[in-house]
Amino acid sequence: MRISFVAKDPGSNPTGSPTLYRTDRDSWVVQGWTVTDPEVLAEMDIPAGESCVEIPDRLVPFFRGNSGFDHR
């Protein structure tokens, strides 16, 4: 898999994380805050080999941004 940087969270200082990447497999990779709340995790069905991260609303517009990829 190859990834291309799309955006860092402009509202998160000093590290600029979460970060959004686009892959060459028509998918996204999100570097973000680890979800550790046991009540939230209990509501989800996360199989082995998968996880979840939380990203802020302000990063969502980058999904339709100008990363150079066709997101359709």
mmCIF file as Biopython writes it, N, C-alpha, C and O atoms, coordinates in Angstrom:
data_model
#
loop_
_atom_site.group_PDB
_atom_site.id
_atom_site.type_symbol
_atom_site.label_atom_id
_atom_site.label_alt_id
_atom_site.label_comp_id
_atom_site.label_asym_id
_atom_site.label_entity_id
_atom_site.label_seq_id
_atom_site.pdbx_PDB_ins_code
_atom_site.Cartn_x
_atom_site.Cartn_y
_atom_site.Cartn_z
_atom_site.occupancy
_atom_site.B_iso_or_equiv
_atom_site.auth_seq_id
_atom_site.auth_asym_id
_atom_site.pdbx_PDB_model_num
ATOM 1   N N  . MET A ? 1  ? 0.853   -1.170 0.000  1.0 0.0 1  A 1 
ATOM 2   C CA . MET A ? 1  ? 0.000   0.000  0.000  1.0 0.0 1  A 1 
ATOM 3   C C  . MET A ? 1  ? 0.899   1.234  0.000  1.0 0.0 1  A 1 
ATOM 4   O O  . MET A ? 1  ? 1.917   1.273  0.690  1.0 0.0 1  A 1 
ATOM 5   N N  . ARG A ? 2  ? 0.513   2.230  -0.776 1.0 0.0 2  A 1 
ATOM 6   C CA . ARG A ? 2  ? 1.196   3.514  -0.781 1.0 0.0 2  A 1 
ATOM 7   C C  . ARG A ? 2  ? 0.223   4.564  -0.262 1.0 0.0 2  A 1 
ATOM 8   O O  . ARG A ? 2  ? -0.973  4.511  -0.548 1.0 0.0 2  A 1 
ATOM 9   N N  . ILE A ? 3  ? 0.744   5.517  0.502  1.0 0.0 3  A 1 
ATOM 10  C CA . ILE A ? 3  ? -0.102  6.574  1.044  1.0 0.0 3  A 1 
ATOM 11  C C  . ILE A ? 3  ? 0.385   7.934  0.555  1.0 0.0 3  A 1 
ATOM 12  O O  . ILE A ? 3  ? 1.563   8.136  0.261  1.0 0.0 3  A 1 
ATOM 13  N N  . SER A ? 4  ? -0.574  8.857  0.481  1.0 0.0 4  A 1 
ATOM 14  C CA . SER A ? 4  ? -0.275  10.248 0.140  1.0 0.0 4  A 1 
ATOM 15  C C  . SER A ? 4  ? -0.885  11.137 1.206  1.0 0.0 4  A 1 
ATOM 16  O O  . SER A ? 4  ? -2.052  10.984 1.565  1.0 0.0 4  A 1 
ATOM 17  N N  . PHE A ? 5  ? -0.099  12.051 1.699  1.0 0.0 5  A 1 
ATOM 18  C CA . PHE A ? 5  ? -0.561  13.008 2.693  1.0 0.0 5  A 1 
ATOM 19  C C  . PHE A ? 5  ? -1.680  13.852 2.095  1.0 0.0 5  A 1 
ATOM 20  O O  . PHE A ? 5  ? -1.576  14.310 0.957  1.0 0.0 5  A 1 
ATOM 21  N N  . VAL A ? 6  ? -2.761  14.060 2.870  1.0 0.0 6  A 1 
ATOM 22  C CA . VAL A ? 6  ? -3.860  14.928 2.457  1.0 0.0 6  A 1 
ATOM 23  C C  . VAL A ? 6  ? -3.892  16.169 3.338  1.0 0.0 6  A 1 
ATOM 24  O O  . VAL A ? 6  ? -3.881  17.290 2.829  1.0 0.0 6  A 1 
ATOM 25  N N  . ALA A ? 7  ? -3.930  15.979 4.657  1.0 0.0 7  A 1 
ATOM 26  C CA . ALA A ? 7  ? -4.047  17.138 5.544  1.0 0.0 7  A 1 
ATOM 27  C C  . ALA A ? 7  ? -3.690  16.782 6.973  1.0 0.0 7  A 1 
ATOM 28  O O  . ALA A ? 7  ? -3.878  15.651 7.421  1.0 0.0 7  A 1 
ATOM 29  N N  . LYS A ? 8  ? -3.170  17.778 7.677  1.0 0.0 8  A 1 
ATOM 30  C CA . LYS A ? 8  ? -3.037  17.707 9.127  1.0 0.0 8  A 1 
ATOM 31  C C  . LYS A ? 8  ? -4.097  18.610 9.707  1.0 0.0 8  A 1 
ATOM 32  O O  . LYS A ? 8  ? -4.482  19.595 9.076  1.0 0.0 8  A 1 
ATOM 33  N N  . ASP A ? 9  ? -4.575  18.299 10.888 1.0 0.0 9  A 1 
ATOM 34  C CA . ASP A ? 9  ? -5.602  19.095 11.551 1.0 0.0 9  A 1 
ATOM 35  C C  . ASP A ? 9  ? -5.062  20.486 11.843 1.0 0.0 9  A 1 
ATOM 36  O O  . ASP A ? 9  ? -4.169  20.636 12.677 1.0 0.0 9  A 1 
ATOM 37  N N  . PRO A ? 10 ? -5.587  21.509 11.171 1.0 0.0 10 A 1 
ATOM 38  C CA . PRO A ? 10 ? -5.077  22.857 11.386 1.0 0.0 10 A 1 
ATOM 39  C C  . PRO A ? 10 ? -5.423  23.432 12.756 1.0 0.0 10 A 1 
ATOM 40  O O  . PRO A ? 10 ? -4.854  24.446 13.161 1.0 0.0 10 A 1 
ATOM 41  N N  . GLY A ? 11 ? -6.342  22.801 13.467 1.0 0.0 11 A 1 
ATOM 42  C CA . GLY A ? 11 ? -6.739  23.309 14.778 1.0 0.0 11 A 1 
ATOM 43  C C  . GLY A ? 11 ? -6.080  22.599 15.934 1.0 0.0 11 A 1 
ATOM 44  O O  . GLY A ? 11 ? -6.418  22.861 17.088 1.0 0.0 11 A 1 
ATOM 45  N N  . SER A ? 12 ? -5.150  21.709 15.657 1.0 0.0 12 A 1 
ATOM 46  C CA . SER A ? 12 ? -4.494  20.938 16.706 1.0 0.0 12 A 1 
ATOM 47  C C  . SER A ? 12 ? -3.028  21.351 16.782 1.0 0.0 12 A 1 
ATOM 48  O O  . SER A ? 12 ? -2.243  21.063 15.878 1.0 0.0 12 A 1 
ATOM 49  N N  . ASN A ? 13 ? -2.675  22.013 17.846 1.0 0.0 13 A 1 
ATOM 50  C CA . ASN A ? 13 ? -1.292  22.478 18.008 1.0 0.0 13 A 1 
ATOM 51  C C  . ASN A ? 13 ? -0.669  21.833 19.226 1.0 0.0 13 A 1 
ATOM 52  O O  . ASN A ? 13 ? -1.392  21.579 20.189 1.0 0.0 13 A 1 
ATOM 53  N N  . PRO A ? 14 ? 0.598   21.555 19.250 1.0 0.0 14 A 1 
ATOM 54  C CA . PRO A ? 14 ? 1.596   21.916 18.254 1.0 0.0 14 A 1 
ATOM 55  C C  . PRO A ? 14 ? 1.833   20.832 17.197 1.0 0.0 14 A 1 
ATOM 56  O O  . PRO A ? 14 ? 2.581   21.061 16.247 1.0 0.0 14 A 1 
ATOM 57  N N  . THR A ? 15 ? 1.217   19.665 17.343 1.0 0.0 15 A 1 
ATOM 58  C CA . THR A ? 15 ? 1.594   18.537 16.482 1.0 0.0 15 A 1 
ATOM 59  C C  . THR A ? 15 ? 0.829   18.464 15.171 1.0 0.0 15 A 1 
ATOM 60  O O  . THR A ? 15 ? 1.304   17.834 14.226 1.0 0.0 15 A 1 
ATOM 61  N N  . GLY A ? 16 ? -0.346  19.092 15.082 1.0 0.0 16 A 1 
ATOM 62  C CA . GLY A ? 16 ? -1.123  19.023 13.859 1.0 0.0 16 A 1 
ATOM 63  C C  . GLY A ? 16 ? -1.744  17.659 13.622 1.0 0.0 16 A 1 
ATOM 64  O O  . GLY A ? 16 ? -2.145  17.350 12.500 1.0 0.0 16 A 1 
ATOM 65  N N  . SER A ? 17 ? -1.828  16.852 14.643 1.0 0.0 17 A 1 
ATOM 66  C CA . SER A ? 17 ? -2.476  15.557 14.517 1.0 0.0 17 A 1 
ATOM 67  C C  . SER A ? 17 ? -3.899  15.719 15.023 1.0 0.0 17 A 1 
ATOM 68  O O  . SER A ? 17 ? -4.093  16.472 15.977 1.0 0.0 17 A 1 
ATOM 69  N N  . PRO A ? 18 ? -4.877  15.090 14.477 1.0 0.0 18 A 1 
ATOM 70  C CA . PRO A ? 18 ? -4.913  13.990 13.534 1.0 0.0 18 A 1 
ATOM 71  C C  . PRO A ? 18 ? -4.436  14.369 12.125 1.0 0.0 18 A 1 
ATOM 72  O O  . PRO A ? 18 ? -4.374  15.540 11.750 1.0 0.0 18 A 1 
ATOM 73  N N  . THR A ? 19 ? -4.104  13.322 11.371 1.0 0.0 19 A 1 
ATOM 74  C CA . THR A ? 19 ? -3.624  13.484 10.007 1.0 0.0 19 A 1 
ATOM 75  C C  . THR A ? 19 ? -4.383  12.535 9.106  1.0 0.0 19 A 1 
ATOM 76  O O  . THR A ? 19 ? -4.711  11.415 9.498  1.0 0.0 19 A 1 
ATOM 77  N N  . LEU A ? 20 ? -4.660  12.989 7.897  1.0 0.0 20 A 1 
ATOM 78  C CA . LEU A ? 20 ? -5.439  12.225 6.931  1.0 0.0 20 A 1 
ATOM 79  C C  . LEU A ? 20 ? -4.564  11.865 5.738  1.0 0.0 20 A 1 
ATOM 80  O O  . LEU A ? 20 ? -3.850  12.712 5.201  1.0 0.0 20 A 1 
ATOM 81  N N  . TYR A ? 21 ? -4.627  10.595 5.328  1.0 0.0 21 A 1 
ATOM 82  C CA . TYR A ? 21 ? -3.878  10.108 4.179  1.0 0.0 21 A 1 
ATOM 83  C C  . TYR A ? 21 ? -4.828  9.394  3.218  1.0 0.0 21 A 1 
ATOM 84  O O  . TYR A ? 21 ? -5.835  8.823  3.638  1.0 0.0 21 A 1 
ATOM 85  N N  . ARG A ? 22 ? -4.502  9.430  1.940  1.0 0.0 22 A 1 
ATOM 86  C CA . ARG A ? 22 ? -5.240  8.697  0.913  1.0 0.0 22 A 1 
ATOM 87  C C  . ARG A ? 22 ? -4.330  7.572  0.444  1.0 0.0 22 A 1 
ATOM 88  O O  . ARG A ? 22 ? -3.122  7.761  0.305  1.0 0.0 22 A 1 
ATOM 89  N N  . THR A ? 23 ? -4.916  6.393  0.199  1.0 0.0 23 A 1 
ATOM 90  C CA . THR A ? 23 ? -4.107  5.268  -0.254 1.0 0.0 23 A 1 
ATOM 91  C C  . THR A ? 23 ? -4.317  5.013  -1.746 1.0 0.0 23 A 1 
ATOM 92  O O  . THR A ? 23 ? -5.237  5.550  -2.363 1.0 0.0 23 A 1 
ATOM 93  N N  . ASP A ? 24 ? -3.459  4.200  -2.294 1.0 0.0 24 A 1 
ATOM 94  C CA . ASP A ? 24 ? -3.600  3.791  -3.687 1.0 0.0 24 A 1 
ATOM 95  C C  . ASP A ? 24 ? -4.568  2.613  -3.819 1.0 0.0 24 A 1 
ATOM 96  O O  . ASP A ? 24 ? -4.698  2.021  -4.890 1.0 0.0 24 A 1 
ATOM 97  N N  . ARG A ? 25 ? -5.245  2.282  -2.716 1.0 0.0 25 A 1 
ATOM 98  C CA . ARG A ? 25 ? -6.226  1.192  -2.721 1.0 0.0 25 A 1 
ATOM 99  C C  . ARG A ? 25 ? -7.648  1.720  -2.543 1.0 0.0 25 A 1 
ATOM 100 O O  . ARG A ? 25 ? -8.531  1.009  -2.064 1.0 0.0 25 A 1 
ATOM 101 N N  . ASP A ? 26 ? -7.858  2.989  -2.940 1.0 0.0 26 A 1 
ATOM 102 C CA . ASP A ? 26 ? -9.178  3.616  -2.808 1.0 0.0 26 A 1 
ATOM 103 C C  . ASP A ? 26 ? -9.678  3.610  -1.369 1.0 0.0 26 A 1 
ATOM 104 O O  . ASP A ? 26 ? -10.834 3.282  -1.101 1.0 0.0 26 A 1 
ATOM 105 N N  . SER A ? 27 ? -8.795  3.975  -0.455 1.0 0.0 27 A 1 
ATOM 106 C CA . SER A ? 27 ? -9.166  4.025  0.954  1.0 0.0 27 A 1 
ATOM 107 C C  . SER A ? 27 ? -8.444  5.183  1.628  1.0 0.0 27 A 1 
ATOM 108 O O  . SER A ? 27 ? -7.612  5.852  1.015  1.0 0.0 27 A 1 
ATOM 109 N N  . TRP A ? 28 ? -8.771  5.409  2.886  1.0 0.0 28 A 1 
ATOM 110 C CA . TRP A ? 28 ? -8.189  6.473  3.695  1.0 0.0 28 A 1 
ATOM 111 C C  . TRP A ? 28 ? -7.491  5.873  4.894  1.0 0.0 28 A 1 
ATOM 112 O O  . TRP A ? 28 ? -7.936  4.852  5.417  1.0 0.0 28 A 1 
ATOM 113 N N  . VAL A ? 29 ? -6.418  6.476  5.339  1.0 0.0 29 A 1 
ATOM 114 C CA . VAL A ? 29 ? -5.774  6.132  6.605  1.0 0.0 29 A 1 
ATOM 115 C C  . VAL A ? 29 ? -5.844  7.387  7.473  1.0 0.0 29 A 1 
ATOM 116 O O  . VAL A ? 29 ? -5.470  8.479  7.047  1.0 0.0 29 A 1 
ATOM 117 N N  . VAL A ? 30 ? -6.328  7.204  8.685  1.0 0.0 30 A 1 
ATOM 118 C CA . VAL A ? 30 ? -6.482  8.323  9.604  1.0 0.0 30 A 1 
ATOM 119 C C  . VAL A ? 30 ? -5.581  8.095  10.807 1.0 0.0 30 A 1 
ATOM 120 O O  . VAL A ? 30 ? -5.709  7.096  11.514 1.0 0.0 30 A 1 
ATOM 121 N N  . GLN A ? 31 ? -4.678  9.026  11.028 1.0 0.0 31 A 1 
ATOM 122 C CA . GLN A ? 31 ? -3.875  9.038  12.246 1.0 0.0 31 A 1 
ATOM 123 C C  . GLN A ? 31 ? -4.618  9.942  13.208 1.0 0.0 31 A 1 
ATOM 124 O O  . GLN A ? 31 ? -4.821  11.121 12.918 1.0 0.0 31 A 1 
ATOM 125 N N  . GLY A ? 32 ? -5.025  9.412  14.343 1.0 0.0 32 A 1 
ATOM 126 C CA . GLY A ? 32 ? -5.830  10.219 15.240 1.0 0.0 32 A 1 
ATOM 127 C C  . GLY A ? 32 ? -5.732  9.776  16.676 1.0 0.0 32 A 1 
ATOM 128 O O  . GLY A ? 32 ? -4.850  9.010  17.066 1.0 0.0 32 A 1 
ATOM 129 N N  . TRP A ? 33 ? -6.663  10.281 17.443 1.0 0.0 33 A 1 
ATOM 130 C CA . TRP A ? 33 ? -6.695  9.982  18.870 1.0 0.0 33 A 1 
ATOM 131 C C  . TRP A ? 33 ? -7.261  8.582  19.088 1.0 0.0 33 A 1 
ATOM 132 O O  . TRP A ? 33 ? -8.327  8.252  18.568 1.0 0.0 33 A 1 
ATOM 133 N N  . THR A ? 34 ? -6.559  7.771  19.845 1.0 0.0 34 A 1 
ATOM 134 C CA . THR A ? 34 ? -7.022  6.420  20.143 1.0 0.0 34 A 1 
ATOM 135 C C  . THR A ? 34 ? -8.296  6.477  20.973 1.0 0.0 34 A 1 
ATOM 136 O O  . THR A ? 34 ? -8.370  7.199  21.967 1.0 0.0 34 A 1 
ATOM 137 N N  . VAL A ? 35 ? -9.286  5.718  20.560 1.0 0.0 35 A 1 
ATOM 138 C CA . VAL A ? 35 ? -10.542 5.619  21.311 1.0 0.0 35 A 1 
ATOM 139 C C  . VAL A ? 35 ? -10.320 4.583  22.411 1.0 0.0 35 A 1 
ATOM 140 O O  . VAL A ? 35 ? -10.089 3.409  22.124 1.0 0.0 35 A 1 
ATOM 141 N N  . THR A ? 36 ? -10.391 5.018  23.668 1.0 0.0 36 A 1 
ATOM 142 C CA . THR A ? 36 ? -10.146 4.121  24.803 1.0 0.0 36 A 1 
ATOM 143 C C  . THR A ? 36 ? -11.340 3.990  25.736 1.0 0.0 36 A 1 
ATOM 144 O O  . THR A ? 36 ? -11.318 3.167  26.651 1.0 0.0 36 A 1 
ATOM 145 N N  . ASP A ? 37 ? -12.386 4.790  25.520 1.0 0.0 37 A 1 
ATOM 146 C CA . ASP A ? 37 ? -13.557 4.770  26.391 1.0 0.0 37 A 1 
ATOM 147 C C  . ASP A ? 37 ? -14.218 3.392  26.305 1.0 0.0 37 A 1 
ATOM 148 O O  . ASP A ? 37 ? -14.728 3.025  25.246 1.0 0.0 37 A 1 
ATOM 149 N N  . PRO A ? 38 ? -14.220 2.622  27.400 1.0 0.0 38 A 1 
ATOM 150 C CA . PRO A ? 38 ? -14.756 1.261  27.368 1.0 0.0 38 A 1 
ATOM 151 C C  . PRO A ? 38 ? -16.234 1.198  26.977 1.0 0.0 38 A 1 
ATOM 152 O O  . PRO A ? 38 ? -16.663 0.240  26.333 1.0 0.0 38 A 1 
ATOM 153 N N  . GLU A ? 39 ? -17.015 2.212  27.363 1.0 0.0 39 A 1 
ATOM 154 C CA . GLU A ? 39 ? -18.435 2.215  27.004 1.0 0.0 39 A 1 
ATOM 155 C C  . GLU A ? 39 ? -18.617 2.390  25.502 1.0 0.0 39 A 1 
ATOM 156 O O  . GLU A ? 39 ? -19.467 1.736  24.898 1.0 0.0 39 A 1 
ATOM 157 N N  . VAL A ? 40 ? -17.829 3.262  24.905 1.0 0.0 40 A 1 
ATOM 158 C CA . VAL A ? 40 ? -17.907 3.466  23.456 1.0 0.0 40 A 1 
ATOM 159 C C  . VAL A ? 40 ? -17.449 2.201  22.726 1.0 0.0 40 A 1 
ATOM 160 O O  . VAL A ? 40 ? -18.108 1.746  21.791 1.0 0.0 40 A 1 
ATOM 161 N N  . LEU A ? 41 ? -16.329 1.642  23.155 1.0 0.0 41 A 1 
ATOM 162 C CA . LEU A ? 41 ? -15.816 0.437  22.504 1.0 0.0 41 A 1 
ATOM 163 C C  . LEU A ? 41 ? -16.792 -0.727 22.635 1.0 0.0 41 A 1 
ATOM 164 O O  . LEU A ? 41 ? -16.887 -1.555 21.728 1.0 0.0 41 A 1 
ATOM 165 N N  . ALA A ? 42 ? -17.519 -0.803 23.748 1.0 0.0 42 A 1 
ATOM 166 C CA . ALA A ? 42 ? -18.500 -1.875 23.948 1.0 0.0 42 A 1 
ATOM 167 C C  . ALA A ? 42 ? -19.661 -1.757 22.967 1.0 0.0 42 A 1 
ATOM 168 O O  . ALA A ? 42 ? -20.300 -2.758 22.645 1.0 0.0 42 A 1 
ATOM 169 N N  . GLU A ? 43 ? -19.942 -0.543 22.488 1.0 0.0 43 A 1 
ATOM 170 C CA . GLU A ? 43 ? -21.020 -0.330 21.528 1.0 0.0 43 A 1 
ATOM 171 C C  . GLU A ? 43 ? -20.616 -0.703 20.106 1.0 0.0 43 A 1 
ATOM 172 O O  . GLU A ? 43 ? -21.470 -0.799 19.224 1.0 0.0 43 A 1 
ATOM 173 N N  . MET A ? 44 ? -19.334 -0.910 19.879 1.0 0.0 44 A 1 
ATOM 174 C CA . MET A ? 44 ? -18.834 -1.184 18.540 1.0 0.0 44 A 1 
ATOM 175 C C  . MET A ? 44 ? -18.471 -2.654 18.406 1.0 0.0 44 A 1 
ATOM 176 O O  . MET A ? 44 ? -18.121 -3.310 19.388 1.0 0.0 44 A 1 
ATOM 177 N N  . ASP A ? 45 ? -18.556 -3.163 17.188 1.0 0.0 45 A 1 
ATOM 178 C CA . ASP A ? 45 ? -18.158 -4.542 16.895 1.0 0.0 45 A 1 
ATOM 179 C C  . ASP A ? 45 ? -16.877 -4.478 16.072 1.0 0.0 45 A 1 
ATOM 180 O O  . ASP A ? 45 ? -16.914 -4.500 14.842 1.0 0.0 45 A 1 
ATOM 181 N N  . ILE A ? 46 ? -15.741 -4.400 16.766 1.0 0.0 46 A 1 
ATOM 182 C CA . ILE A ? 46 ? -14.458 -4.238 16.101 1.0 0.0 46 A 1 
ATOM 183 C C  . ILE A ? 46 ? -13.757 -5.592 16.059 1.0 0.0 46 A 1 
ATOM 184 O O  . ILE A ? 46 ? -13.314 -6.101 17.089 1.0 0.0 46 A 1 
ATOM 185 N N  . PRO A ? 47 ? -13.660 -6.174 14.861 1.0 0.0 47 A 1 
ATOM 186 C CA . PRO A ? 47 ? -13.010 -7.481 14.758 1.0 0.0 47 A 1 
ATOM 187 C C  . PRO A ? 47 ? -11.495 -7.383 14.929 1.0 0.0 47 A 1 
ATOM 188 O O  . PRO A ? 47 ? -10.920 -6.296 14.865 1.0 0.0 47 A 1 
ATOM 189 N N  . ALA A ? 48 ? -10.869 -8.518 15.145 1.0 0.0 48 A 1 
ATOM 190 C CA . ALA A ? 48 ? -9.411  -8.584 15.256 1.0 0.0 48 A 1 
ATOM 191 C C  . ALA A ? 48 ? -8.789  -7.999 13.996 1.0 0.0 48 A 1 
ATOM 192 O O  . ALA A ? 48 ? -9.274  -8.227 12.888 1.0 0.0 48 A 1 
ATOM 193 N N  . GLY A ? 49 ? -7.713  -7.246 14.175 1.0 0.0 49 A 1 
ATOM 194 C CA . GLY A ? 49 ? -7.021  -6.641 13.053 1.0 0.0 49 A 1 
ATOM 195 C C  . GLY A ? 49 ? -7.565  -5.280 12.657 1.0 0.0 49 A 1 
ATOM 196 O O  . GLY A ? 49 ? -7.056  -4.666 11.720 1.0 0.0 49 A 1 
ATOM 197 N N  . GLU A ? 50 ? -8.591  -4.794 13.350 1.0 0.0 50 A 1 
ATOM 198 C CA . GLU A ? 50 ? -9.163  -3.480 13.075 1.0 0.0 50 A 1 
ATOM 199 C C  . GLU A ? 50 ? -9.133  -2.643 14.346 1.0 0.0 50 A 1 
ATOM 200 O O  . GLU A ? 50 ? -9.029  -3.171 15.453 1.0 0.0 50 A 1 
ATOM 201 N N  . SER A ? 51 ? -9.226  -1.333 14.168 1.0 0.0 51 A 1 
ATOM 202 C CA . SER A ? 51 ? -9.292  -0.419 15.297 1.0 0.0 51 A 1 
ATOM 203 C C  . SER A ? 51 ? -10.060 0.814  14.851 1.0 0.0 51 A 1 
ATOM 204 O O  . SER A ? 51 ? -10.521 0.882  13.712 1.0 0.0 51 A 1 
ATOM 205 N N  . CYS A ? 52 ? -10.197 1.769  15.726 1.0 0.0 52 A 1 
ATOM 206 C CA . CYS A ? 52 ? -10.865 3.014  15.364 1.0 0.0 52 A 1 
ATOM 207 C C  . CYS A ? 52 ? -10.086 4.166  15.967 1.0 0.0 52 A 1 
ATOM 208 O O  . CYS A ? 52 ? -9.441  4.026  17.006 1.0 0.0 52 A 1 
ATOM 209 N N  . VAL A ? 53 ? -10.157 5.319  15.292 1.0 0.0 53 A 1 
ATOM 210 C CA . VAL A ? 53 ? -9.580  6.540  15.832 1.0 0.0 53 A 1 
ATOM 211 C C  . VAL A ? 53 ? -10.609 7.638  15.707 1.0 0.0 53 A 1 
ATOM 212 O O  . VAL A ? 53 ? -11.482 7.583  14.841 1.0 0.0 53 A 1 
ATOM 213 N N  . GLU A ? 54 ? -10.513 8.629  16.563 1.0 0.0 54 A 1 
ATOM 214 C CA . GLU A ? 54 ? -11.430 9.759  16.549 1.0 0.0 54 A 1 
ATOM 215 C C  . GLU A ? 54 ? -10.772 10.931 15.830 1.0 0.0 54 A 1 
ATOM 216 O O  . GLU A ? 54 ? -9.611  11.251 16.086 1.0 0.0 54 A 1 
ATOM 217 N N  . ILE A ? 55 ? -11.519 11.568 14.930 1.0 0.0 55 A 1 
ATOM 218 C CA . ILE A ? 55 ? -11.026 12.767 14.254 1.0 0.0 55 A 1 
ATOM 219 C C  . ILE A ? 55 ? -12.030 13.889 14.477 1.0 0.0 55 A 1 
ATOM 220 O O  . ILE A ? 55 ? -13.218 13.621 14.657 1.0 0.0 55 A 1 
ATOM 221 N N  . PRO A ? 56 ? -11.576 15.148 14.468 1.0 0.0 56 A 1 
ATOM 222 C CA . PRO A ? 56 ? -12.492 16.266 14.689 1.0 0.0 56 A 1 
ATOM 223 C C  . PRO A ? 56 ? -13.267 16.610 13.415 1.0 0.0 56 A 1 
ATOM 224 O O  . PRO A ? 56 ? -12.813 16.321 12.308 1.0 0.0 56 A 1 
ATOM 225 N N  . ASP A ? 57 ? -14.434 17.225 13.581 1.0 0.0 57 A 1 
ATOM 226 C CA . ASP A ? 57 ? -15.245 17.666 12.447 1.0 0.0 57 A 1 
ATOM 227 C C  . ASP A ? 57 ? -14.450 18.536 11.482 1.0 0.0 57 A 1 
ATOM 228 O O  . ASP A ? 57 ? -14.661 18.473 10.271 1.0 0.0 57 A 1 
ATOM 229 N N  . ARG A ? 58 ? -13.537 19.347 12.010 1.0 0.0 58 A 1 
ATOM 230 C CA . ARG A ? 58 ? -12.816 20.283 11.145 1.0 0.0 58 A 1 
ATOM 231 C C  . ARG A ? 58 ? -11.918 19.574 10.130 1.0 0.0 58 A 1 
ATOM 232 O O  . ARG A ? 58 ? -11.444 20.217 9.193  1.0 0.0 58 A 1 
ATOM 233 N N  . LEU A ? 59 ? -11.668 18.274 10.285 1.0 0.0 59 A 1 
ATOM 234 C CA . LEU A ? 59 ? -10.846 17.542 9.332  1.0 0.0 59 A 1 
ATOM 235 C C  . LEU A ? 59 ? -11.666 16.925 8.208  1.0 0.0 59 A 1 
ATOM 236 O O  . LEU A ? 59 ? -11.121 16.602 7.153  1.0 0.0 59 A 1 
ATOM 237 N N  . VAL A ? 60 ? -12.971 16.757 8.418  1.0 0.0 60 A 1 
ATOM 238 C CA . VAL A ? 60 ? -13.840 16.110 7.433  1.0 0.0 60 A 1 
ATOM 239 C C  . VAL A ? 60 ? -13.845 16.805 6.072  1.0 0.0 60 A 1 
ATOM 240 O O  . VAL A ? 60 ? -13.869 16.100 5.063  1.0 0.0 60 A 1 
ATOM 241 N N  . PRO A ? 61 ? -13.824 18.138 5.969  1.0 0.0 61 A 1 
ATOM 242 C CA . PRO A ? 61 ? -13.819 18.757 4.641  1.0 0.0 61 A 1 
ATOM 243 C C  . PRO A ? 61 ? -12.653 18.324 3.756  1.0 0.0 61 A 1 
ATOM 244 O O  . PRO A ? 61 ? -12.748 18.401 2.532  1.0 0.0 61 A 1 
ATOM 245 N N  . PHE A ? 62 ? -11.569 17.875 4.351  1.0 0.0 62 A 1 
ATOM 246 C CA . PHE A ? 62 ? -10.431 17.436 3.562  1.0 0.0 62 A 1 
ATOM 247 C C  . PHE A ? 62 ? -10.717 16.146 2.797  1.0 0.0 62 A 1 
ATOM 248 O O  . PHE A ? 62 ? -9.996  15.819 1.854  1.0 0.0 62 A 1 
ATOM 249 N N  . PHE A ? 63 ? -11.758 15.406 3.189  1.0 0.0 63 A 1 
ATOM 250 C CA . PHE A ? 63 ? -12.140 14.209 2.446  1.0 0.0 63 A 1 
ATOM 251 C C  . PHE A ? 63 ? -12.587 14.571 1.034  1.0 0.0 63 A 1 
ATOM 252 O O  . PHE A ? 63 ? -12.466 13.757 0.118  1.0 0.0 63 A 1 
ATOM 253 N N  . ARG A ? 64 ? -13.099 15.779 0.854  1.0 0.0 64 A 1 
ATOM 254 C CA . ARG A ? 64 ? -13.526 16.243 -0.461 1.0 0.0 64 A 1 
ATOM 255 C C  . ARG A ? 64 ? -12.603 17.327 -0.984 1.0 0.0 64 A 1 
ATOM 256 O O  . ARG A ? 64 ? -12.931 18.038 -1.933 1.0 0.0 64 A 1 
ATOM 257 N N  . GLY A ? 65 ? -11.445 17.443 -0.352 1.0 0.0 65 A 1 
ATOM 258 C CA . GLY A ? 65 ? -10.502 18.497 -0.710 1.0 0.0 65 A 1 
ATOM 259 C C  . GLY A ? 65 ? -9.786  18.230 -2.017 1.0 0.0 65 A 1 
ATOM 260 O O  . GLY A ? 65 ? -10.195 17.372 -2.798 1.0 0.0 65 A 1 
ATOM 261 N N  . ASN A ? 66 ? -8.747  18.949 -2.242 1.0 0.0 66 A 1 
ATOM 262 C CA . ASN A ? 66 ? -8.014  18.854 -3.496 1.0 0.0 66 A 1 
ATOM 263 C C  . ASN A ? 66 ? -6.721  18.073 -3.321 1.0 0.0 66 A 1 
ATOM 264 O O  . ASN A ? 66 ? -5.635  18.602 -3.557 1.0 0.0 66 A 1 
ATOM 265 N N  . SER A ? 67 ? -6.834  16.827 -2.912 1.0 0.0 67 A 1 
ATOM 266 C CA . SER A ? 67 ? -5.651  16.007 -2.676 1.0 0.0 67 A 1 
ATOM 267 C C  . SER A ? 67 ? -5.077  15.425 -3.957 1.0 0.0 67 A 1 
ATOM 268 O O  . SER A ? 67 ? -4.039  14.766 -3.923 1.0 0.0 67 A 1 
ATOM 269 N N  . GLY A ? 68 ? -5.743  15.660 -5.097 1.0 0.0 68 A 1 
ATOM 270 C CA . GLY A ? 68 ? -5.239  15.110 -6.342 1.0 0.0 68 A 1 
ATOM 271 C C  . GLY A ? 68 ? -5.827  13.748 -6.686 1.0 0.0 68 A 1 
ATOM 272 O O  . GLY A ? 68 ? -5.516  13.182 -7.734 1.0 0.0 68 A 1 
ATOM 273 N N  . PHE A ? 69 ? -6.669  13.226 -5.813 1.0 0.0 69 A 1 
ATOM 274 C CA . PHE A ? 69 ? -7.282  11.928 -6.054 1.0 0.0 69 A 1 
ATOM 275 C C  . PHE A ? 69 ? -8.741  12.109 -6.458 1.0 0.0 69 A 1 
ATOM 276 O O  . PHE A ? 69 ? -9.389  13.079 -6.065 1.0 0.0 69 A 1 
ATOM 277 N N  . ASP A ? 70 ? -9.235  11.190 -7.227 1.0 0.0 70 A 1 
ATOM 278 C CA . ASP A ? 70 ? -10.671 11.160 -7.559 1.0 0.0 70 A 1 
ATOM 279 C C  . ASP A ? 70 ? -11.347 10.361 -6.456 1.0 0.0 70 A 1 
ATOM 280 O O  . ASP A ? 70 ? -11.124 9.155  -6.349 1.0 0.0 70 A 1 
ATOM 281 N N  . HIS A ? 71 ? -12.167 11.005 -5.635 1.0 0.0 71 A 1 
ATOM 282 C CA . HIS A ? 71 ? -12.741 10.375 -4.435 1.0 0.0 71 A 1 
ATOM 283 C C  . HIS A ? 71 ? -14.100 9.751  -4.692 1.0 0.0 71 A 1 
ATOM 284 O O  . HIS A ? 71 ? -14.801 9.408  -3.740 1.0 0.0 71 A 1 
ATOM 285 N N  . ARG A ? 72 ? -14.492 9.593  -5.941 1.0 0.0 72 A 1 
ATOM 286 C CA . ARG A ? 72 ? -15.827 9.053  -6.209 1.0 0.0 72 A 1 
ATOM 287 C C  . ARG A ? 72 ? -15.892 7.575  -6.051 1.0 0.0 72 A 1 
ATOM 288 O O  . ARG A ? 72 ? -16.953 6.980  -6.243 1.0 0.0 72 A 1 
#
